[in-house]
């Protein structure tokens, strides 16, 4: 009997993929409407995303054949959803992020900031959190965590030992400080169970909690949690920082303890500082490639901020306006433009050098970025996942399912909007611990948008809390790749992460609720119902804008 159950468990993915669609077939058969057919597709995709019976990106391709076969949308229309402007923005932003990572500019930024902040424990926590959060705004949370955790554990290793200072000054190899190319040390390749892709290799060596005093163990645990949590939080700040933010943009656009460790604290702090200083020196002066990438990176950020700021006319409004005065260029346009330049600018000062492989022949320096590097580091599965989310939302709209769901949620009109925002944040924060952040936002945002239209509530009032809460995946190692990386380094138990993450989730939900009910009102004009969300059934919302039940801040 035990063998039978083991066999079923071993083949659970095949069984789910085969039987779930059959078990749900009565829905479109006995209710032969477009709404029911679309609901059938969405339920199958939701169950496959939650159980991960198939890779998330493969499940995201289902609308390409389900929608045309069920008469929901034409195949040509569905395919267009997989290459929208938000996908272009994602690809362009990652091109710049890959260039930053390829030329080790992110390591230089991290080490320089740590040298400025200092290495006393409290400041060290703050420094690592600030650097991690800043880097995760522009490069992936996974890459940021994989880069920062070895640095953190190397510094902690110096704080926890009785150093002589010589090793740090010589810059000898530290097993916990793997900033350079990996050596013969054994590595473990972690597999991201949420997005079905490999994440950065990480050293198998880890801190042994049983060999350290309790205060050191707790500080090491705190440092690990700080890094992975800061990576998740920092990604919330920009559109390209984390994928759920891009999902939100695509959906909206579719409408329109102390400061020391006892007596040897000072000596240990100095040793840790020397480790950081030595590694920073090993990087040498900034190369031409690093300077060029830095200039292009800053240019990208400036162009993003000044394209169409809203409170003054941006370069997009002035140089490339449409008939209504809006910018024809998007953030994706800027990201791809800078990304293409990375393939054109040489990585060294222009000049002719000897080709080491063919003596006597001249060779031009390589560009800042090449397609081989991009192809290796670009998470193409996320592009399909984003497209699947947009196709899902468009199918819900075309079939009338969104409108039907919105009408069924109209009783929420009698619930105070702050309570709605709080409930949504709690629900999404709980759901995202078990499923992909992207899948969570993809499933919830279209439904919430329809609900908001039905009860004459600004769609962003419920969509923003949903998007931000989807990044509050702090409790489980499998909740997000940064959590898995720090957990794999050792020194942490699931109970440690769950206990800390639960409190952080509560704080995060409360902050989101406060933000959406205070400063978000003037920023997003939440006290009125937007014209871009208007449909035939919500015309009355525009007529009674001044009497909307949403309270003013």
NORVEN-V82677 format. One record per residue. N is the residue number from 1. OMEGA is omega in degrees with one decimal (NA if undefined). Layout:
N/OMEGA ; N/OMEGA
This chain:
1/179.7 ; 2/179.2 ; 3/179.1 ; 4/179.6 ; 5/178.1 ; 6/178.0 ; 7/177.6 ; 8/-179.5 ; 9/-180.0 ; 10/-178.2 ; 11/-174.7 ; 12/-178.8 ; 13/178.8 ; 14/-179.1 ; 15/179.3 ; 16/-178.7 ; 17/-177.4 ; 18/-171.1 ; 19/-177.1 ; 20/178.3 ; 21/-179.7 ; 22/-178.8 ; 23/-177.7 ; 24/-177.5 ; 25/178.5 ; 26/-179.0 ; 27/179.1 ; 28/-178.6 ; 29/-177.1 ; 30/174.4 ; 31/-173.5 ; 32/176.7 ; 33/177.3 ; 34/178.8 ; 35/-179.6 ; 36/178.6 ; 37/178.0 ; 38/177.8 ; 39/177.1 ; 40/179.7 ; 41/-177.5 ; 42/-179.8 ; 43/178.3 ; 44/179.7 ; 45/179.9 ; 46/179.9 ; 47/177.8 ; 48/176.2 ; 49/-178.0 ; 50/-178.9 ; 51/-177.5 ; 52/175.6 ; 53/173.3 ; 54/172.6 ; 55/-175.8 ; 56/-178.5 ; 57/178.5 ; 58/176.5 ; 59/-179.5 ; 60/179.5 ; 61/-177.0 ; 62/-178.9 ; 63/-178.0 ; 64/178.9 ; 65/-179.5 ; 66/-176.9 ; 67/178.4 ; 68/-177.9 ; 69/-180.0 ; 70/176.6 ; 71/-179.3 ; 72/179.5 ; 73/173.3 ; 74/-179.3 ; 75/-179.1 ; 76/178.5 ; 77/179.9 ; 78/-177.0 ; 79/178.4 ; 80/-178.8 ; 81/-176.9 ; 82/178.1 ; 83/179.3 ; 84/-177.5 ; 85/179.6 ; 86/175.4 ; 87/178.2 ; 88/177.4 ; 89/179.3 ; 90/-179.3 ; 91/-179.8 ; 92/178.3 ; 93/179.7 ; 94/174.9 ; 95/177.6 ; 96/179.4 ; 97/178.9 ; 98/177.2 ; 99/177.3 ; 100/-179.2 ; 101/-176.8 ; 102/-179.2 ; 103/174.6 ; 104/178.8 ; 105/-179.9 ; 106/178.0 ; 107/178.8 ; 108/178.4 ; 109/-177.7 ; 110/-177.4 ; 111/179.4 ; 112/179.2 ; 113/178.8 ; 114/176.6 ; 115/-179.4 ; 116/-175.1 ; 117/-178.0 ; 118/-173.0 ; 119/172.8 ; 120/-169.9 ; 121/-178.3 ; 122/178.4 ; 123/179.0 ; 124/176.2 ; 125/179.6 ; 126/-178.5 ; 127/179.7 ; 128/178.8 ; 129/-179.3 ; 130/-179.1 ; 131/-179.6 ; 132/-179.8 ; 133/-179.4 ; 134/-178.7 ; 135/-178.3 ; 136/173.7 ; 137/-171.3 ; 138/175.8 ; 139/-171.9 ; 140/177.7 ; 141/-179.6 ; 142/179.8 ; 143/179.1 ; 144/-179.2 ; 145/-179.9 ; 146/179.1 ; 147/-174.1 ; 148/-176.7 ; 149/176.6 ; 150/177.3 ; 151/-178.8 ; 152/-178.5 ; 153/175.7 ; 154/178.5 ; 155/178.3 ; 156/179.0 ; 157/177.7 ; 158/178.0 ; 159/-173.1 ; 160/179.6 ; 161/173.4 ; 162/-168.7 ; 163/172.5 ; 164/178.7 ; 165/-176.0 ; 166/-178.3 ; 167/-178.7 ; 168/-177.9 ; 169/-179.8 ; 170/-178.0 ; 171/-179.4 ; 172/-175.8 ; 173/176.9 ; 174/-175.5 ; 175/-178.0 ; 176/-175.1 ; 177/-174.9 ; 178/177.1 ; 179/-176.4 ; 180/-179.3 ; 181/-177.8 ; 182/178.6 ; 183/-177.8 ; 184/-178.9 ; 185/-178.7 ; 186/177.9 ; 187/177.4 ; 188/176.9 ; 189/-178.1 ; 190/179.2 ; 191/-179.0 ; 192/-175.5 ; 193/-177.5 ; 194/-177.1 ; 195/176.4 ; 196/175.2 ; 197/179.6 ; 198/172.6 ; 199/-171.2 ; 200/175.5 ; 201/-179.3 ; 202/-177.8 ; 203/178.3 ; 204/179.2 ; 205/-179.1 ; 206/179.3 ; 207/179.2 ; 208/-175.1 ; 209/-176.0 ; 210/-177.0 ; 211/-175.9 ; 212/173.0 ; 213/-174.1 ; 214/-178.4 ; 215/177.8 ; 216/178.2 ; 217/-179.2 ; 218/179.5 ; 219/177.3 ; 220/177.6 ; 221/179.1 ; 222/178.6 ; 223/179.6 ; 224/-179.6 ; 225/178.9 ; 226/-177.6 ; 227/-176.5 ; 228/178.7 ; 229/179.0 ; 230/177.9 ; 231/179.6 ; 232/-178.8 ; 233/-179.5 ; 234/180.0 ; 235/-179.8 ; 236/-167.3 ; 237/-177.8 ; 238/-179.8 ; 239/-177.9 ; 240/-178.0 ; 241/178.5 ; 242/-172.4 ; 243/178.3 ; 244/177.5 ; 245/178.0 ; 246/175.9 ; 247/177.4 ; 248/-179.1 ; 249/179.2 ; 250/179.3 ; 251/179.7 ; 252/179.9 ; 253/177.7 ; 254/169.1 ; 255/177.1 ; 256/NA ; 257/-163.7 ; 258/-176.0 ; 259/179.7 ; 260/178.8 ; 261/177.0 ; 262/-170.7 ; 263/-177.2 ; 264/-175.8 ; 265/-176.5 ; 266/-179.5 ; 267/179.9 ; 268/178.4 ; 269/178.4 ; 270/178.3 ; 271/178.3 ; 272/178.3 ; 273/179.5 ; 274/176.8 ; 275/180.0 ; 276/-178.7 ; 277/-180.0 ; 278/179.8 ; 279/177.4 ; 280/178.5 ; 281/-179.7 ; 282/177.1 ; 283/-179.5 ; 284/177.6 ; 285/179.4 ; 286/177.9 ; 287/177.4 ; 288/-179.9 ; 289/179.1 ; 290/179.0 ; 291/-179.5 ; 292/178.6 ; 293/178.5 ; 294/179.9 ; 295/179.7 ; 296/178.0 ; 297/179.0 ; 298/178.0 ; 299/178.7 ; 300/-178.9 ; 301/179.9 ; 302/178.7 ; 303/176.6 ; 304/-176.4 ; 305/-172.7 ; 306/-178.3 ; 307/-179.1 ; 308/-172.4 ; 309/179.0 ; 310/-179.4 ; 311/167.9 ; 312/-178.5 ; 313/179.1 ; 314/-178.3 ; 315/177.6 ; 316/178.0 ; 317/-175.2 ; 318/-173.2 ; 319/-175.3 ; 320/-178.4 ; 321/170.8 ; 322/-176.1 ; 323/178.7 ; 324/-179.9 ; 325/178.0 ; 326/-178.1 ; 327/175.0 ; 328/176.1 ; 329/-179.7 ; 330/175.1 ; 331/176.4 ; 332/177.1 ; 333/-179.4 ; 334/-177.1 ; 335/179.3 ; 336/178.7 ; 337/178.7 ; 338/178.5 ; 339/178.1 ; 340/178.9 ; 341/179.0 ; 342/177.7 ; 343/-176.2 ; 344/-176.2 ; 345/178.6 ; 346/-177.7 ; 347/175.8 ; 348/177.6 ; 349/-174.7 ; 350/-179.9 ; 351/-179.3 ; 352/179.3 ; 353/178.8 ; 354/176.3 ; 355/-177.4 ; 356/-179.7 ; 357/179.7 ; 358/-179.6 ; 359/-179.5 ; 360/178.7 ; 361/179.0 ; 362/-177.0 ; 363/176.4 ; 364/179.6 ; 365/178.4 ; 366/178.9 ; 367/179.7 ; 368/-177.7 ; 369/175.7 ; 370/-173.2 ; 371/178.3 ; 372/178.3 ; 373/179.7 ; 374/-178.0 ; 375/179.8 ; 376/-171.5 ; 377/-178.7 ; 378/177.5 ; 379/-176.3 ; 380/-179.1 ; 381/179.7 ; 382/177.5 ; 383/177.6 ; 384/-179.7 ; 385/175.9 ; 386/-179.9 ; 387/177.8 ; 388/177.2 ; 389/179.1 ; 390/177.8 ; 391/177.8 ; 392/-179.6 ; 393/-179.6 ; 394/177.4 ; 395/176.9 ; 396/179.9 ; 397/-177.1 ; 398/-177.1 ; 399/-176.9 ; 400/-178.7 ; 401/179.7 ; 402/179.3 ; 403/178.9 ; 404/178.5 ; 405/179.6 ; 406/179.0 ; 407/179.2 ; 408/-178.8 ; 409/-179.5 ; 410/174.7 ; 411/178.3 ; 412/178.1 ; 413/179.9 ; 414/178.4 ; 415/179.5 ; 416/-179.4 ; 417/177.3 ; 418/177.9 ; 419/177.6 ; 420/179.7 ; 421/179.8 ; 422/-179.5 ; 423/179.7 ; 424/-179.3 ; 425/179.2 ; 426/-178.9 ; 427/-178.2 ; 428/178.7 ; 429/177.2 ; 430/-177.4 ; 431/-174.4 ; 432/175.8 ; 433/-175.0 ; 434/-177.3 ; 435/178.9 ; 436/177.0 ; 437/-178.8 ; 438/179.4 ; 439/179.7 ; 440/-179.4 ; 441/178.8 ; 442/-179.0 ; 443/-171.3 ; 444/-171.0 ; 445/179.1 ; 446/179.9 ; 447/-179.4 ; 448/178.2 ; 449/178.4 ; 450/177.4 ; 451/-179.4 ; 452/177.7 ; 453/-177.1 ; 454/-177.5 ; 455/177.3 ; 456/177.6 ; 457/179.6 ; 458/-177.2 ; 459/-179.4 ; 460/-179.5 ; 461/177.8 ; 462/-178.2 ; 463/178.1 ; 464/176.1 ; 465/178.4 ; 466/-178.1 ; 467/-179.6 ; 468/-179.5 ; 469/178.8 ; 470/177.9 ; 471/179.5 ; 472/179.9 ; 473/-171.3 ; 474/-166.2 ; 475/-173.6 ; 476/178.1 ; 477/-178.2 ; 478/-176.3 ; 479/-178.4 ; 480/-178.1 ; 481/176.4 ; 482/176.8 ; 483/-179.2 ; 484/-178.6 ; 485/-178.0 ; 486/178.1 ; 487/-178.9 ; 488/178.9 ; 489/179.4 ; 490/179.4 ; 491/-178.7 ; 492/170.8 ; 493/177.7 ; 494/179.3 ; 495/177.3 ; 496/-178.9 ; 497/-179.2 ; 498/-178.9 ; 499/179.4 ; 500/-178.1 ; 501/179.0 ; 502/178.6 ; 503/180.0 ; 504/176.5 ; 505/179.4 ; 506/178.5 ; 507/-179.6 ; 508/178.7 ; 509/179.6 ; 510/178.8 ; 511/178.4 ; 512/179.1 ; 513/177.5 ; 514/-176.8 ; 515/-175.9 ; 516/-179.8 ; 517/179.6 ; 518/-172.9 ; 519/177.4 ; 520/-179.3 ; 521/179.4 ; 522/-177.8 ; 523/-176.3 ; 524/177.8 ; 525/-173.0 ; 526/-177.3 ; 527/177.3 ; 528/175.6 ; 529/-172.4 ; 530/178.9 ; 531/-178.9 ; 532/178.3 ; 533/-175.6 ; 534/171.6 ; 535/179.8 ; 536/-176.8 ; 537/-178.0 ; 538/178.6 ; 539/179.5 ; 540/178.7 ; 541/179.0 ; 542/-178.4 ; 543/-177.7 ; 544/-177.0 ; 545/-176.9 ; 546/-178.0 ; 547/179.9 ; 548/-173.8 ; 549/179.4 ; 550/-177.5 ; 551/176.4 ; 552/-177.4 ; 553/NA
